[in-house]
Amino acid sequence: MKLRCLHLIFAGILAFILTGCGGGEFSAPPAPPVDPATAASVSGTVTLDGTPPVARPIDMSANAACVKMNPSPVVPPVVVTGQNDGLANTVVYVKSGLGNYSYPVPSQISVLDQKNCMYAPHVIALMVNQPFEVVNSDSTMHNVHPMPKHNRQWSSSQPAGSAPFKFTFQHPEFAIPVLCNVHPWMRAYAFVFDNPYFAVTSRDGAFDLKNLPPGTYTIEAWQEQYKTLDQTVTLGPHESKSISFTYHAAGS
């Protein structure tokens, strides 16, 4: 009898724990926001050491409208440099080290344009569930074809003057190719993050990751031609640190 009573008591305690003290199913507390009073930041530049590769001009001769829009030769924007060897179209982001925090989804629309028969920007980054639009600024039809592996893939024609395509990505995913089935040279890459700690460099190669909670992070840079570089950085409360990434051209 005593043993049976002990079993009943133990079962009751276990049920009490699993139901969250009698208040229904157990659920983890919501993730807190980042405390702005202790937020830190990391900034820096991405550069290319050496001479950029010479790209062959795109052959647009099969489409008269694209030729008319581009009287000068156009090269694929794979390796684009600027002053002081700054490297554009590089995505810099926190690869690891983030704790459990909540982040508001930006209401700002992230726009991918089709202009002069090219995607602009060549590399775009946004957050999960952030509004995303694809615009056709050209006087010719395009076909928008994102090719994700972890989000919904779709393909749709977009005539000149038509309304933007509106879309949201539901899952984080890196380097999603965006193609145009009408113009095979058109390609962009979309990066989708579940946090706001990312930046895409312009020709100056600069990046700035703000409002990071104190901690130790792996910061990664991704570039289409030269792939990834990693650095580790430790940030204390209110601390700002500068780091740099240097890619090396072939033969450098």
Secondary structure, DSSP 8 states (H G I E B T S, - for coil): -HHHHHHHHHHHHHHHHHTTTTTSS-------B--TTT-EEEEEEEEEES----------TT-HHHHHH-SS----TTS-B-GGGBB-S-EEEEEE---S-B-----S-EEEEEETTEEESSEEEEETT--EEEEE-SSS-EEEEE--SSS----EEE-TT---EEE---S-EEEEEEEESSSTT-EEEEEEESSS-EEE--TT-EEEEEEE-SEEEEEEEEETTTEEEEEEEEE-TT-EEEEEEEEE-TT-
